[in-house]
């Protein structure tokens, strides 16, 4: 796939919005929300997910390399850093580790209160995209799905 400059500009804009949003939130007094932050947080991660899906589609990885390759690549690129920051980094940074099963299970919540919540969520969206791609490009038409449901 040839590089598309507009996508690079879109990624740069999304990165800038994330940075500005985090700066404004860090400077806000406790309990106060700036309208600018609310606007930024209403679209910046969705924009990243959109760009990621677009690039996955445009690189045509599924058609050329297969479904298993696509899932493995996404798992390595998204779940490896998630698991690292979830389990390994806290041990070295805070010298802490989950001591019971409840504490361990609480780490797997996808609640956006941890800095890495979007990694498993993006992986899930990639699997949903894969299912959509399989249904629409794999011979099953969307019109036929309506009759099943």
C-alpha positions as CSV (number, residue, x, y, z in Angstrom):
1,X,0.0,0.0,0.0
2,X,1.3,3.4,-0.9
3,X,1.4,6.0,1.9
4,X,-1.6,8.3,2.0
5,X,-0.7,11.7,3.3
6,X,-4.2,12.6,4.4
7,X,-4.1,9.6,6.8
8,X,-0.8,10.8,8.2
9,X,-2.3,14.2,8.8
10,X,-5.4,12.6,10.4
11,X,-3.1,10.5,12.7
12,X,-1.1,13.6,13.6
13,X,-4.3,15.5,14.3
14,X,-5.6,12.7,16.6
15,X,-2.2,12.6,18.4
16,X,-2.3,16.3,19.0
17,X,-5.9,16.1,20.3
18,X,-4.9,13.3,22.8
19,X,-1.9,15.4,24.0
20,X,-4.0,18.5,24.4
21,X,-6.8,16.6,26.2
22,X,-4.3,15.1,28.6
23,X,-2.7,18.4,29.3
24,X,-6.0,20.1,30.0
25,X,-7.2,17.3,32.2
26,X,-3.9,17.3,34.2
27,X,-4.2,21.0,34.8
28,X,-7.9,21.0,35.7
29,X,-8.8,21.4,39.4
30,X,-10.3,18.3,40.9
31,X,-13.9,17.8,39.8
32,X,-13.8,20.5,37.0
33,X,-14.2,19.6,33.4
34,X,-13.2,22.0,30.6
35,X,-15.6,22.0,27.6
36,X,-12.6,21.7,25.3
37,X,-11.6,18.4,27.0
38,X,-15.1,17.1,26.7
39,X,-15.1,17.8,22.9
40,X,-11.7,16.2,22.4
41,X,-12.6,13.1,24.5
42,X,-15.8,12.7,22.5
43,X,-13.9,11.7,19.3
44,X,-10.2,11.2,19.7
45,X,-10.1,7.4,20.4
46,X,-12.9,6.8,17.9
47,X,-10.7,8.5,15.4
48,X,-7.8,6.3,16.2
49,X,-10.0,3.2,15.9
50,X,-11.3,4.4,12.5
51,X,-7.8,5.1,11.2
52,X,-6.7,1.6,12.5
53,X,-9.6,-0.1,10.7
54,X,-9.0,1.8,7.5
55,X,-5.3,0.9,7.5
56,X,-6.2,-2.8,8.2
57,X,-8.5,-2.7,5.3
58,X,-6.2,-0.9,2.9
59,X,-3.2,-3.0,3.6
60,X,-5.3,-6.0,2.6
61,X,-3.6,-8.3,5.1
62,X,-6.6,-10.6,5.4
63,X,-6.9,-11.3,1.8
64,X,-3.2,-11.8,1.0
65,X,-1.9,-13.4,4.3
66,X,-5.0,-15.0,5.8
67,X,-7.1,-14.7,8.9
68,X,-4.7,-16.5,11.2
69,X,-1.9,-14.1,10.3
70,X,-4.2,-11.1,10.9
71,X,-5.2,-12.3,14.3
72,X,-1.6,-13.2,15.3
73,X,-0.3,-9.8,14.2
74,X,-3.0,-7.9,16.0
75,X,-2.6,-10.0,19.2
76,X,1.2,-9.4,19.2
77,X,0.9,-5.7,18.5
78,X,-2.0,-5.0,20.9
79,X,-2.2,-7.6,23.6
80,X,1.5,-8.0,24.3
81,X,1.9,-4.4,25.4
82,X,-1.4,-4.6,27.3
83,X,-0.2,-7.7,29.2
84,X,3.2,-6.2,29.8
85,X,1.8,-3.0,31.4
86,X,-0.9,-5.0,33.2
87,X,1.4,-7.5,34.9
88,X,5.1,-7.0,34.4
89,X,5.6,-3.2,34.6
90,X,3.8,-2.8,38.0
91,X,6.1,-5.3,39.6
92,X,9.2,-3.2,38.5
93,X,7.6,0.3,38.9
94,X,5.6,-0.1,42.1
95,X,7.1,-3.4,43.4
96,X,3.5,-4.7,43.6
97,X,1.7,-7.7,42.2
98,X,-1.8,-9.0,42.6
99,X,-2.0,-11.1,45.8
100,X,-5.4,-12.7,45.4
101,X,-7.8,-13.8,42.6
102,X,-10.1,-10.8,43.0
103,X,-7.2,-8.4,42.5
104,X,-6.0,-10.3,39.5
105,X,-9.4,-10.4,37.9
106,X,-9.9,-6.6,38.5
107,X,-7.0,-6.0,36.2
108,X,-8.9,-7.3,33.2
109,X,-11.7,-4.7,33.4
110,X,-11.8,-2.7,30.2
111,X,-13.0,0.4,32.2
112,X,-11.3,3.5,30.8
113,X,-9.6,4.4,34.1
114,X,-6.3,2.7,33.3
115,X,-3.9,4.2,30.7
116,X,-4.0,1.1,28.5
117,X,-7.8,0.3,28.4
118,X,-7.9,0.9,24.6
119,X,-5.5,-1.9,23.7
120,X,-7.9,-4.9,24.4
121,X,-10.8,-2.8,23.1
122,X,-9.0,-2.2,19.9
123,X,-8.2,-5.9,19.6
124,X,-11.9,-6.7,20.1
125,X,-12.8,-4.1,17.4
126,X,-10.3,-5.8,15.1
127,X,-12.0,-9.2,15.7
128,X,-15.4,-7.6,15.0
129,X,-13.9,-6.1,11.8
130,X,-12.6,-9.6,10.9
131,X,-16.1,-11.1,11.3
132,X,-17.6,-8.3,9.3
133,X,-15.0,-8.8,6.6
134,X,-15.6,-12.5,6.6
135,X,-19.3,-12.1,6.3
136,X,-19.2,-9.5,3.5
137,X,-16.2,-10.6,1.5
138,X,-16.3,-14.3,2.2
139,X,-19.4,-15.1,0.1
140,X,-22.2,-14.3,2.6
141,X,-24.0,-11.2,1.7
142,X,-25.5,-8.8,4.2
143,X,-29.0,-9.1,2.5
144,X,-29.0,-12.9,3.3
145,X,-28.2,-12.1,7.0
146,X,-31.4,-10.2,7.4
147,X,-33.4,-13.3,6.5
148,X,-31.5,-15.3,9.1
149,X,-32.2,-12.8,11.9
